[in-house]
Amino acid sequence: MEKFQLTLISSNTEVPFQPWGILKQRLSFSFSRFKARRETKCASALVSQVSRNIFRVAATIDSANLAKYTASVTSYTTSYTVNLEEYTASVTSYTTSYFVNLEEYMASAFGPSLSMC
């Protein structure tokens, strides 16, 4: 079985560029010289031979899966941001209380400064 170079040609002009990076990773084909149709998790691709070593791939991204992917990325980003804010707030709170306690400790340990006559 020979491996062929693939040229990706979008059949949907509304598909933004970014998902194609994901799509290219998932469309890894290895076939003989016959036309083939393969289904992937994110896309269906109709493959036709253009020349001896080049195949044309007309791919359509499944909008439902793309929506799920976008939602999961958004959810992760949101939770990460919230956790980061909570972490920053707790560190700030700890730092503030540490310095307050340190000032109280210094005041109690050394008391009022003695005036030397």
DAVENBEL-V761277 format. One line per field, one symbol per residue. phi: phi as a letter, one per 30 degrees, with the letter a starting at -180 (. if undefined). A space follows every 50 residues. Layout:
phi=???
This chain:
phi=.dcbdccdbdcbdddddeddddddddcccbbddddbbbccdcacbccbdc becccccccbdddddddddddddddddddddddddddddddddddddddd dddddddddcidddccc
